[in-house]
Amino acid sequence: MKRLKIYLDTCIINFLFAEDAPQLRDVTIDFFENFVQTGKYEVYISEVVVAEIEATKDLDKRSKLLDVLRNYPIQFVTEGMSPEIERLADLYLQQGIIPIKSQADAFHLAIAVANQMDILLTWNYKHLANVNRKHRIMQVNLANNYLHPLDLVTPLEVINDGI
C-alpha cells in the first residue's frame, strides 16, 4: 500500500515544545514518535519551514526545532520555491483565502499542492484546517488544474487511523 505523503506546516514542529498547550503537544509528540519515526508516512518540509524556524528569536528553542529536522526522517519537497508556487500562493492571497499578513501559510499550501502531497498537516485552524477554507482552496486548485486532492488536517486525524 502506498504511504501517504504529508507536508508539515512549521507550527507542527513548534507544537513539539508547546508547554502552554500540553494536550496538543502530546498529540504532536505521539505523531512524531509513532508515525514519523517509524516511517508510516512520507513526511516533507520546504525551505519555508526552515526559514521560519531560523527566524525564531529564542536561540534555545531554535536549536531544538532544528534538531527535530535532523533527528527525524523528514525529507525536503522536490519542488521548492518556483514561479509556479509563487503564482499559486498569490492566487490564495488575492482571492482572500489566506490573509495577506499570513503569506507563509499561502506558500506552505502552494508547495503542498504543487508537490502533490496527500496531506498538509497543521494546527492552524484559522487559516488552513477548516471546512470553509478547504472548500475555497479546492475550488482554486481545480480551476487551475491542480487535480491531486489535498487534505488539510491536524495530527489528531492522522494518528487515529484505527490500524
C-alpha positions, 0 to 999 in steps of 0.5 A, a space after each residue: 500500500 502506498 504511504 501517504 505523503 504529508 507536508 508539515 506546516 512549521 507550527 507542527 514542529 513548534 507544537 513539539 515544545 508547546 508547554 502552554 498547550 500540553 494536550 496538543 503537544 502530546 498529540 504532536 509528540 505521539 505523531 512524531 514518535 509513532 508515525 514519523 519515526 517509524 516511517 508510516 508516512 512520507 513526511 516533507 518540509 520546504 525551505 519555508 519551514 526552515 526559514 521560519 524556524 531560523 527566524 525564531 528569536 529564542 536561540 534555545 528553542 531554535 536549536 531544538 526545532 532544528 534538531 527535530 529536522 535532523 533527528 527525524 526522517 523528514 525529507 525536503 519537497 522536490 519542488 521548492 520555491 518556483 514561479 509556479 508556487 509563487 503564482 499559486 500562493 498569490 492566487 490564495 492571497 488575492 482571492 482572500 483565502 489566506 490573509 495577506 499578513 499570513 503569506 507563509 501559510 499561502 506558500 506552505 499550501 502552494 508547495 503542498 499542492 504543487 508537490 502533490 502531497 496527500 496531506 498538509 498537516 497543521 494546527 492552524 485552524 484559522 487559516 488552513 484546517 477548516 471546512 470553509 477554507 478547504 472548500 475555497 482552496 479546492 475550488 482554486 486548485 481545480 480551476 487551475 488544474 491542480 487535480 491531486 486532492 489535498 487534505 488539510 488536517 491536524 495530527 489528531 486525524 492522522 494518528 487515529 487511523 484505527 490500524 
